[in-house]
Structure formats: C-alpha cells, structure tokens
Amino acid sequence: MQIREQIRHYIAKNFLFDEKGFSHSDTTSFLSEGIVDSIGVLELVTFVGQEFGVSVDPAEITPENFDSVEQIAQYVERKRG
C-alpha cells in the first residue's frame, strides 16, 4: 500500500468513521474542514511514527507537516530520505 493510500485509509477509519474510504482530495486541510482536532494531530503523529518508522521531533508537529494527506506523505518521504 502506498503512503498516501495508508494515510487516507487511517483518516477515513479513525476520524471520519467511514469504511468506504476517504472522499476528500489529498490537499484538503484536516483542521479547516474539522476532520482532525488538536488531539487528533497527536494521534496522527503516533500513527506516522509507528506506521512509517519515522521519528517525529516535537518541532516538526506543524500544520505544514500534518494538515493534509499530501503534507503528511511529503513529510514521511522527506524523513525517509
């Protein structure tokens, strides 16, 4: 499963409670759309660390890194080098 696909699946299941899938674009802002709140961001950080094997520095927990499928995927790709 590709990075973006894994993120979409996680968001759909854990935040939208929709087993059918993620129906938003990969650039949709989680915060602006009310998909994820501040506690949800922490859940996303934990998911990213465990699922993709990357260490997330607290300074990296920003909307630029964790506010959409695309941003998370790009973050993971940068961290993996």
N, CA and C atoms as an extended XYZ file, in Angstrom:
243
Properties=species:S:1:pos:R:3:atomname:S:1:resname:S:1:resid:I:1 pbc="F F F"
N         0.850       -1.182        0.000 N   MET     1
C         0.000        0.000        0.000 CA  MET     1
C         0.898        1.249        0.000 C   MET     1
N         0.582        2.213       -0.822 N   GLN     2
C         1.365        3.434       -0.915 CA  GLN     2
C         1.119        4.326        0.302 C   GLN     2
N         2.047        5.248        0.538 N   ILE     3
C         1.971        6.140        1.700 CA  ILE     3
C         0.640        6.880        1.736 C   ILE     3
N         0.282        7.536        0.636 N   ARG     4
C        -0.961        8.324        0.608 CA  ARG     4
C        -2.186        7.443        0.856 C   ARG     4
N        -2.166        6.270        0.297 N   GLU     5
C        -3.269        5.336        0.476 CA  GLU     5
C        -3.399        4.929        1.945 C   GLU     5
N        -2.290        4.667        2.604 N   GLN     6
C        -2.308        4.291        4.015 CA  GLN     6
C        -2.841        5.433        4.868 C   GLN     6
N        -2.439        6.654        4.542 N   ILE     7
C        -2.907        7.819        5.296 CA  ILE     7
C        -4.408        8.001        5.083 C   ILE     7
N        -4.866        7.928        3.837 N   ARG     8
C        -6.301        8.069        3.537 CA  ARG     8
C        -7.120        7.037        4.318 C   ARG     8
N        -6.643        5.798        4.295 N   HIS     9
C        -7.344        4.720        4.994 CA  HIS     9
C        -7.420        5.007        6.497 C   HIS     9
N        -6.328        5.443        7.079 N   TYR    10
C        -6.286        5.732        8.510 CA  TYR    10
C        -7.252        6.867        8.870 C   TYR    10
N        -7.235        7.946        8.089 N   ILE    11
C        -8.114        9.090        8.351 CA  ILE    11
C        -9.582        8.665        8.222 C   ILE    11
N        -9.909        7.949        7.155 N   ALA    12
C       -11.290        7.518        6.931 CA  ALA    12
C       -11.786        6.652        8.085 C   ALA    12
N       -10.969        5.725        8.508 N   LYS    13
C       -11.378        4.776        9.549 CA  LYS    13
C       -11.423        5.414       10.937 C   LYS    13
N       -10.413        6.213       11.283 N   ASN    14
C       -10.266        6.698       12.648 CA  ASN    14
C       -10.841        8.083       12.923 C   ASN    14
N       -11.040        8.888       11.896 N   PHE    15
C       -11.564       10.238       12.105 CA  PHE    15
C       -12.918       10.458       11.437 C   PHE    15
N       -13.114        9.870       10.280 N   LEU    16
C       -14.386       10.017        9.573 CA  LEU    16
C       -15.328        8.856        9.847 C   LEU    16
N       -14.795        7.786       10.424 N   PHE    17
C       -15.545        6.575       10.734 CA  PHE    17
C       -16.301        6.075        9.505 C   PHE    17
N       -15.574        6.087        8.397 N   ASP    18
C       -16.153        5.708        7.112 CA  ASP    18
C       -15.321        4.589        6.505 C   ASP    18
N       -15.863        3.400        6.491 N   GLU    19
C       -15.152        2.248        5.946 CA  GLU    19
C       -15.066        2.283        4.419 C   GLU    19
N       -15.856        3.158        3.788 N   LYS    20
C       -15.857        3.251        2.327 CA  LYS    20
C       -14.613        3.952        1.798 C   LYS    20
N       -13.999        4.771        2.623 N   GLY    21
C       -12.777        5.442        2.188 CA  GLY    21
C       -12.804        6.934        2.397 C   GLY    21
N       -11.729        7.546        2.022 N   PHE    22
C       -11.506        8.982        2.178 CA  PHE    22
C       -12.029        9.682        0.933 C   PHE    22
N       -13.056       10.494        1.069 N   SER    23
C       -13.698       11.092       -0.095 CA  SER    23
C       -13.233       12.515       -0.394 C   SER    23
N       -12.235       12.998        0.313 N   HIS    24
C       -11.707       14.346        0.109 CA  HIS    24
C       -10.465       14.284       -0.794 C   HIS    24
N       -10.027       15.449       -1.268 N   SER    25
C        -8.783       15.471       -2.042 CA  SER    25
C        -7.605       15.336       -1.082 C   SER    25
N        -6.462       14.977       -1.614 N   ASP    26
C        -5.263       14.808       -0.786 CA  ASP    26
C        -4.746       16.130       -0.231 C   ASP    26
N        -5.234       17.248       -0.747 N   THR    27
C        -4.789       18.560       -0.264 CA  THR    27
C        -5.790       19.207        0.687 C   THR    27
N        -6.889       18.537        0.977 N   THR    28
C        -7.895       19.070        1.903 CA  THR    28
C        -7.295       19.255        3.284 C   THR    28
N        -7.477       20.435        3.863 N   SER    29
C        -6.969       20.735        5.204 CA  SER    29
C        -7.806       20.011        6.252 C   SER    29
N        -7.162       19.175        7.040 N   PHE    30
C        -7.851       18.459        8.110 CA  PHE    30
C        -8.414       19.433        9.147 C   PHE    30
N        -7.633       20.456        9.491 N   LEU    31
C        -8.043       21.397       10.523 CA  LEU    31
C        -9.163       22.309       10.034 C   LEU    31
N        -9.022       22.868        8.842 N   SER    32
C       -10.043       23.771        8.299 CA  SER    32
C       -11.375       23.074        8.099 C   SER    32
N       -11.341       21.821        7.695 N   GLU    33
C       -12.564       21.064        7.440 CA  GLU    33
C       -13.121       20.394        8.695 C   GLU    33
N       -12.406       20.514        9.815 N   GLY    34
C       -12.872       19.910       11.054 CA  GLY    34
C       -12.736       18.395       11.092 C   GLY    34
N       -11.881       17.859       10.243 N   ILE    35
C       -11.676       16.407       10.193 CA  ILE    35
C       -10.844       15.957       11.390 C   ILE    35
N        -9.850       16.754       11.734 N   VAL    36
C        -8.931       16.433       12.827 CA  VAL    36
C        -8.835       17.644       13.752 C   VAL    36
N        -8.873       17.398       15.062 N   ASP    37
C        -8.671       18.482       16.019 CA  ASP    37
C        -7.263       18.354       16.623 C   ASP    37
N        -6.966       19.145       17.638 N   SER    38
C        -5.609       19.145       18.195 CA  SER    38
C        -5.220       17.785       18.782 C   SER    38
N        -6.147       17.095       19.399 N   ILE    39
C        -5.861       15.753       19.926 CA  ILE    39
C        -5.642       14.788       18.762 C   ILE    39
N        -6.422       14.949       17.718 N   GLY    40
C        -6.270       14.123       16.528 CA  GLY    40
C        -4.904       14.257       15.889 C   GLY    40
N        -4.335       15.456       15.960 N   VAL    41
C        -2.993       15.662       15.413 CA  VAL    41
C        -2.004       14.770       16.143 C   VAL    41
N        -2.150       14.666       17.449 N   LEU    42
C        -1.261       13.794       18.229 CA  LEU    42
C        -1.444       12.330       17.825 C   LEU    42
N        -2.676       11.941       17.539 N   GLU    43
C        -2.934       10.585       17.052 CA  GLU    43
C        -2.265       10.369       15.693 C   GLU    43
N        -2.330       11.376       14.835 N   LEU    44
C        -1.670       11.293       13.527 CA  LEU    44
C        -0.162       11.147       13.671 C   LEU    44
N         0.413       11.902       14.593 N   VAL    45
C         1.857       11.832       14.832 CA  VAL    45
C         2.250       10.425       15.270 C   VAL    45
N         1.470        9.847       16.177 N   THR    46
C         1.738        8.483       16.636 CA  THR    46
C         1.615        7.494       15.479 C   THR    46
N         0.564        7.633       14.689 N   PHE    47
C         0.362        6.776       13.524 CA  PHE    47
C         1.546        6.872       12.564 C   PHE    47
N         1.966        8.078       12.238 N   VAL    48
C         3.072        8.276       11.290 CA  VAL    48
C         4.346        7.619       11.820 C   VAL    48
N         4.633        7.831       13.090 N   GLY    49
C         5.829        7.236       13.676 CA  GLY    49
C         5.808        5.722       13.627 C   GLY    49
N         4.687        5.139       13.994 N   GLN    50
C         4.587        3.679       14.040 CA  GLN    50
C         4.460        3.062       12.653 C   GLN    50
N         3.621        3.620       11.824 N   GLU    51
C         3.325        3.035       10.521 CA  GLU    51
C         4.487        3.156        9.537 C   GLU    51
N         5.177        4.294        9.595 N   PHE    52
C         6.219        4.559        8.603 CA  PHE    52
C         7.632        4.523        9.179 C   PHE    52
N         7.733        4.246       10.469 N   GLY    53
C         9.038        4.088       11.092 CA  GLY    53
C         9.887        5.344       11.101 C   GLY    53
N         9.240        6.490       11.270 N   VAL    54
C         9.990        7.738       11.337 CA  VAL    54
C         9.859        8.330       12.735 C   VAL    54
N        10.891        9.025       13.155 N   SER    55
C        10.887        9.701       14.441 CA  SER    55
C        10.435       11.140       14.219 C   SER    55
N         9.366       11.525       14.904 N   VAL    56
C         8.807       12.863       14.732 CA  VAL    56
C         9.291       13.752       15.873 C   VAL    56
N        10.053       14.765       15.536 N   ASP    57
C        10.532       15.740       16.509 CA  ASP    57
C         9.363       16.663       16.871 C   ASP    57
N         9.211       17.027       18.142 N   PRO    58
C         8.105       17.913       18.515 CA  PRO    58
C         8.051       19.209       17.691 C   PRO    58
N         9.191       19.727       17.295 N   ALA    59
C         9.227       20.958       16.497 CA  ALA    59
C         8.655       20.747       15.093 C   ALA    59
N         8.539       19.494       14.673 N   GLU    60
C         8.016       19.180       13.341 CA  GLU    60
C         6.498       18.987       13.323 C   GLU    60
N         5.880       19.051       14.493 N   ILE    61
C         4.423       18.878       14.566 CA  ILE    61
C         3.774       20.226       14.263 C   ILE    61
N         3.647       20.494       12.979 N   THR    62
C         3.105       21.754       12.495 CA  THR    62
C         2.053       21.475       11.418 C   THR    62
N         1.185       22.449       11.157 N   PRO    63
C         0.219       22.269       10.068 CA  PRO    63
C         0.895       22.022        8.718 C   PRO    63
N         2.072       22.580        8.533 N   GLU    64
C         2.794       22.376        7.276 CA  GLU    64
C         3.153       20.912        7.054 C   GLU    64
N         3.248       20.143        8.122 N   ASN    65
C         3.603       18.724        8.020 CA  ASN    65
C         2.429       17.770        8.232 C   ASN    65
N         1.379       18.199        8.942 N   PHE    66
C         0.337       17.260        9.362 CA  PHE    66
C        -1.097       17.708        9.084 C   PHE    66
N        -1.328       18.592        8.113 N   ASP    67
C        -2.675       19.118        7.909 CA  ASP    67
C        -3.393       18.573        6.670 C   ASP    67
N        -2.789       17.648        5.961 N   SER    68
C        -3.468       17.029        4.817 CA  SER    68
C        -2.762       15.720        4.482 C   SER    68
N        -3.412       14.922        3.685 N   VAL    69
C        -2.800       13.673        3.229 CA  VAL    69
C        -1.492       13.990        2.508 C   VAL    69
N        -1.540       14.960        1.617 N   GLU    70
C        -0.359       15.325        0.822 CA  GLU    70
C         0.792       15.792        1.707 C   GLU    70
N         0.493       16.647        2.683 N   GLN    71
C         1.548       17.157        3.561 CA  GLN    71
C         2.173       16.044        4.401 C   GLN    71
N         1.369       15.149        4.909 N   ILE    72
C         1.917       14.036        5.690 CA  ILE    72
C         2.772       13.140        4.805 C   ILE    72
N         2.290       12.841        3.613 N   ALA    73
C         3.050       11.984        2.699 CA  ALA    73
C         4.389       12.622        2.340 C   ALA    73
N         4.389       13.906        2.067 N   GLN    74
C         5.642       14.596        1.745 CA  GLN    74
C         6.580       14.598        2.951 C   GLN    74
N         6.024       14.788        4.140 N   TYR    75
C         6.820       14.760        5.362 CA  TYR    75
C         7.494       13.381        5.527 C   TYR    75
N         6.716       12.319        5.379 N   VAL    76
C         7.252       10.968        5.532 CA  VAL    76
C         8.350       10.723        4.482 C   VAL    76
N         8.110       11.129        3.258 N   GLU    77
C         9.105       10.952        2.202 CA  GLU    77
C        10.397       11.704        2.519 C   GLU    77
N        10.272       12.925        3.068 N   ARG    78
C        11.478       13.689        3.450 CA  ARG    78
C        12.221       12.992        4.579 C   ARG    78
N        11.483       12.501        5.572 N   LYS    79
C        12.099       11.852        6.725 CA  LYS    79
C        12.803       10.544        6.337 C   LYS    79
N        12.229        9.859        5.394 N   ARG    80
C        12.834        8.601        4.943 CA  ARG    80
C        14.048        8.841        4.042 C   ARG    80
N        14.139       10.058        3.531 N   GLY    81
C        15.292       10.415        2.686 CA  GLY    81
C        15.183        9.878        1.331 C   GLY    81
